[in-house]
Amino acid sequence: MLVSGLEPLLVIAVPKVLTDAAKAFLSKVVSKVARSVSFRFRVYLRVRRTTGLHPSTRLYLRWLRDAAKTDLREPLEAAGSQLATTLDEVLSTDWKWRLRTDRRSAALRLVEETYPAILMLVGASDARALEEGWARYRHEALLAAFSAVNGLAGFNRADAASLLLRESRNRRIERLWSFGLDDDQVTGLVELMARVRPNVPAGAVVTLVGPFGAGKSEQAESWFARAAAYRDTEGAPLPTWFHASALAATTVDQAVRARLHDHDVDFNVAIVIDGLDEVDPDVASQVAKQTRVLIATHSASSAIMAIRPGVLPCDDTDMLCRGLDDGEMEAVVNLVGGDTVHTWGWNDELRESVRRPFFAIAVGRAHRDGISVHGQASLIRHLVERALEDPQPKSQQCSKARSTSSSRISPCTLPKPVPRTTA
């Protein structure tokens, strides 16, 4: 079974994993809650009966109307805390509620009973679909928390696929933090980068070579995510991602075996090694050699190594990181910029630079900020200013999302653009 790698992943929550049918039904239900006073009143009566609590009818109905437009669209496990907070705030405008010593517990109980009350008032088949979606959500939330302690060991293929996709998504969010992208934009970029995903057959090692910002990590990530999406299929390889710095004190073989589980006795892996240009050249050379030996020994496996030009001697496994074509370049810029970005004022240096995904995203972000960019110098200046304004990654601001992404490099050190190459 294919597990989609494109579902939105919130930085501050667990993945949205409701099925499409459950999402559509949930949208229909909450729209009815927001629109119909009589439906909200029926929910209120049922909640009051099941809890024994008697909050202000007017205030509860107002809260329920507003909640239906925002947090009520999420499962209880995701939105419950925020819903209880807002309900307590609304009900606290009534002095009787403010006098309760247990008002926060009471607010949480009201929220907990609001969900089943809504389900009881809609069609049975639709309610079952929604409950199944929420059950899946609960499973994903528990799975993420459990794996944070235990890693991937002991999980079945379906659960491993979900966790690997989450890991991949977190790395992408970490790499893109400085651009302030929303979840839909990250998803759009994932779809765009999938078009330039390298093809690495079983038994092959590909060295993905490209300058800073060329999209090496993203292209390797697309390959990783595709392998993760098929992890639920019998015989599919286990995707494993390493930053080269993590391999300095061990061997590639030992690091990979530490990731294998009982059902991976065939040693079937899809390895990504990022950041070979960020470690000592001797370490990079040793890691590359070990990877080639490992794949030669286990022909069902494959590997991608991402590196900048000139770090290692040229090899027949080298694949030049393909730049964006005109259509892809404009799609990335417009996706991030939120509007059509006119390119006729760009000089040749900027146009060539924007074929690299990093620069394309940066130009889109500058456009969104109302900054007119006509050359690479003004683009780099804007990136530096943004970095100084927001020095902390979004993943650190909003969550403890784990990531093994490449180290960030100051835009001040960006090299001169190189002629566009193709794989």
Secondary structure, 3 states (H helix, E strand, C coil): CCCCCCCCCCCCCCCCCCCHHHHHHHHHHHHHHHHCHHHHHHHHHHHHHHHCCCCCHHHHHHHHHHHHCCHHHCCHHHHHHHHHHHHHHHHCCCHHHHCCCCHHHHHHHHHHHHHHHHHHCCCHHHHHHHHHHHHHHHHHHHHHHHHHHHCCCCCCHHHHHHHHHHHHHHHHHHHCHHHCCCHHHHHHHHHHHHHHCCCCCCCCEEEEECCCCCCHHHHHHHHHHHHHHCCCCCCCCEEEEEEHHHHCCCCHHHHHHHHCCHHHCCCCEEEEEECHHHCCHHHHHHHHHHHHHHHHHCCCCEEEEEECCCCCCCCCCEEECCCCCHHHHHHHHHHHHCCCCCCCCCCHHHHHHCCCHHHHHHHHHHHHCCCCCCCHHHHHHHHHHHHHHCCCCHHHHHCCCCCCCCCCCCHHHCCCCCCCCCC
